[in-house]
Amino acid sequence: MSTPPPHAPRQRLLQTASGTNLEAFGPAEWGLLAVIATIWGSSFVLMEIGLAAFEPGLISLLRVGLGALALLAVPRARRTSIAREDWPRVALLGVVWMGVPLLLFPVAQQWIDSSVAGMINGAMPLTVAAWSVVLLGRMPGRTQALGLLVGFAGILAISLPELPLGRLVASGTPLTALGTGLVFLATVLYGLAANIAVPLQQRYGSLAVLLRAQAVALVVIAPFGVAALPGSHFALGPALAMLPLGVLGTGLAFVLMATLVGRVGGPRGSIAIYFVPVVAMALGVLALGEAIHPLAVAGTGLVLIGAWRTSRREG
């Protein structure tokens, strides 16, 4: 059994750290980013398929349960111990990275398209950077700040057709506005989680941290999943969609994301999310026949430019 490195007692609950690699992204970082974006971009379509038979709470329970089982099968995840004083941070990570957001997304997707949820989620690098400024007490470098601003312009363009006022006028229902707001709330929580994950990943590795965080998330989600059973029914397609959503989207992708932010820091690592809208839009159109506003396509181009700028060497 590996022994974690010693660390000072009475640490702050909310804390983050800089990445171990301050240079421009290399093949390893871009490879991690590409796999994360592909898996998480497809998760919105998988949730949409799951909603055809399962209530949102059950989808959340299935994806976290399957993700935890996948990590439990890896010996290294089980054998690496976590120091007692770090357990509150691991528990908080489980709540803000999985427990609450993974409940919010399927609820929101009852009222908004999967591609819209994926595009709004693209704001995560901005929330990560904002939390990083609060926790580290310093602004990002000029190159990274410019990339984040360009990405922010892209997110505005992407979100404009889905802003509450526009949606209320177009559809006459406040539920679409509520769905949009829930996804934004989840994105703010993701921003905090990506920062909390950095020092934990650097101390223990991704597998051990994520296995325990997902166990905490299961405790949070289980009552909602059980309550959703009466309103759900079995269907083969939705059931099969839960397998990649859980094993890959909640098991593998979270581990890879924790690894990436541990290497390059929260703000730079989170640009993986800038690529998620591209995957989500493509799959939304191809698999579900969803329509994409031209302004959203232009905005996606801007967030891609912002991602490239943010990936440059810190400074």
N, C-alpha and C positions, 0 to 999 in steps of 0.2 A: 504494500500500500504506500503510495507516495505521500510525503509530508509537505504541506503547504509552507511557503516561506513565512517567517515571523513578520508581524506587522504591529504597529502601535495600537494600544487600546484606546477606547473612547473616540473612535473616528466618527465624523459626521455621517448621518444617514444619507444625505444627498451629496454625492461627490462624483467627480469624473477625473480623467487624466488625459494627457497628450498621447498620441500614438507612438509606437516605437520606430516607425519609418516616416521621416519627414520629407523624403524625396518624392519625385513624380511617380505616379503609378507605373509599375512594371507588369510583366505578363501575369504574375501571380495575383496581383490586385485586380487587374482587368478580368482575369478568369473567374475569380470569386464574384465580381460584380455581375458578369454575364449570366452565371448560373442563378444567382439570387434573383435578378430581374426576370429571367425566364420563368422560374418557379412561382414567384409571387405575382407576376403578371397574369399567369394562368389561373391563379387561385380565385380571382373574381368570377371567372366563368364557371369554375367548379362549384363555387357557392351558389351561383345562379341555378345551376342544374340541381343541386341539392335541395333548394327551396321548393322544387316541384313536388317533393314528398315529405320533407322534414321541416319542422318548425326551427326558427333561428337558434334557440337555446340548444336543441339537440345537435345541430350542425357544429356549434362551438364545442360541445362536449366531445363529439366524435373526433374532431380534428385534433384537439389537444390530447385526448386519450390515445389516439393512434400515434401522435408525435412522441409522447412520453414512452410508449411501448417500444417504438423504434430506437430511442436513445437508451432505454433500459437493456436492450439486447447488446449494447456495446460495453465490453468489460471495463474499459478505461473510464467511462462515464460513471459506473457504479463504484469503482475502487478509489477514485480521487476524493479525498475528504475536504470538506469546507470548514474553516475555522468558525467557532461559535459566534465570534463578534461580527462575522460577515454574513451570518444568516439573515439578519433584518434587511440587508441590502438585496440579498438573493430573493427574499420574499417580496420585497417591494418591486423588484424586477418582474417577478411572476405576475403581479397584479397589473402593473402599468404597461407591460409589453404584450401580455397574452390574456390575462384574466378579464380585464375590462374591454380592451379593443376588439378582441375576437368575439365578444358578445355584441358589440355595437355594429360591426360590419354586416353580418347577416340580417340584423334588424333593419338597418338602413337600406339594404338591397331589396327589401320588399317594395320600396317606393322609388328607387333610382336605379338606372342601368348599371351593369357591372363595369362598363367602360368609364362611366362617370365616377364611380367609386375609385377605380384605379387612377384616374387622372387627379382627383382631389388628393389622394394619398401621395401624389408627387410633391406635395408641399412639405413632406417630412424633412428634407435637408434644411429648410428654413427654420423649422421648429427645433431641430437638433442644434443648429448654430446659435439660436437664441438661448436655449438652455445652457449651451457651452459657455457663452459669455457670462451668464449668471454664476455658473459653478466654478469656472476657471478664473473669472475676473479679468479677462482680456478679450479684445476683439480679434476676429480672424485676420490673417494677412491680406494685403491688398488684392493679390491675385484671386484668393479664395472668396473675398468679399465681392469682387466684381462678378465672379461666376455665380455666386448665390443671388446677386441682384438680377442678373440676366435670367436665371432660373425663376426668380420671383415674377418677373414680367411674363414669362411663359405660363406660369401657374395662373396668373390673372387672366390671360387670354383663354386658357383652357377652361377656367371656372366661370367666365362671364356668361356663357349661355345657360349655366345652371344656377346662377345666383337666385336667392329666394324670390326676389321681386319678379324677375323674368319668368321663373317657373310658375309662380302664382298666376301671372297674367296668361301664360301659355296653357296651363293645365287646369287652373281653377281650384287646386287642392293644396293645402298647407303641408301635406304629408311629404311631398317631394322636398320642400324646404327643410323639414325635420330630418329627413334622411341625409341631406347634404350636411346639416349641422352635426349629426352624429359622427359622420366620417371625419369632419374637421376635428372634433373632440378626440377621436381615436388617434389622429395624426399628431396632435399636441402631446398626447401620452407617449406615443412612439418616440417623439423627440427627446423626452426625458429618459426613456428607457435606453436609447442608444448611447447616451452619456453615462448612465449608471453601469452599463455593461462593460465599458472599457477597462477600468481597473480590476474588475472581477475576472474578466477574461485573461488579463495579463498575469494574474496570480495563479489561477487554477486551470486555465484552458476553457474552451467553449463547451465541451461535452458535459463536464461535471456541473457547471453553472446552469446550463439550460435544462438538464434533467431535473434538477431540484426546483428551478423556477417553474417548469411545467407542472410539477407536482403541486406547487402552491396554486397555480392557475386552475388545476383540476378541482381543487377544493372550492374555489370561487365560483366556477362555472357549473359544477355538478347539480346544485339545486335547480338552476334554470333548465338544464338538460333533462332532468327527471320530470319537471313540470311540463316540458314540451312533448313528452311521450304520447299523451292522449290525443293531441292534435296532429300527430305525424302518422304516416303509414309507410310500409315497406314498398320500395320500387327498385328494380335492379339497377337502372341507370344512375339515379341519385346515390344509391349505396356504393356503387363502384367509383363514383366521383369523390367520395369521402376518402378513399385509400390514398390517392396521390395528394389530396388536400392535407391529410394528416401526416403521412409518412414523409412526404417531401416538403410541403408548404409549412408545416409546423415542426417537423423534426429537423430535416437536413438544412432548410433555408435559414432558420433561426441560428443554427450552429455556425453556418458559413458567415452570416451577418455579424455575429459576435466576433468571429475570427477577423473579419475585415476591419471592424471599428477598433479592435485591439491593436491591429497593425498600423493603421493610418489615422486613428482618432475618430471621434464621433461625427464632426461636420463633414470631413472628406469621405469617410466610409459610407455615410448616408446617401451619397449621390447615386448609389445603386438604385435608389427609389426613383430617381429621375428617369430611369429607363423602363420602369414598370408601366407607365401610361402607354408607351409604345406597344408593349406586349398586350396589355389589356385592351387597347383599341383594336389591334389586329384580330385578336381572338373574339372580341365582342362582335365585330363585323362578320368574320368568317364563320364562327360557330353559332351565333345567336341572331344574326341578321340585324344588329343594332345600327342606327344611323349616327354618324359623327359630324358635328358642326365644323365647317371649314376653319373657323377661328381656333378651334381646339387643335386642329392639325398644325396651324401656324405656331400656336403656343408650344406644342411639343417640340418643334424645331428649336425654339428658344431655350427650352429646358435642357435639350441635348448639348447646345453650345455652352450653357452654364455648367453642365456636368464636366465637360472637357476642361473648362477654365479652373474649376474647383479642384480637379485632379492634379494640377501642376504642383511643383515643389512648394512647400509652405514658406511664406516669407513676404 
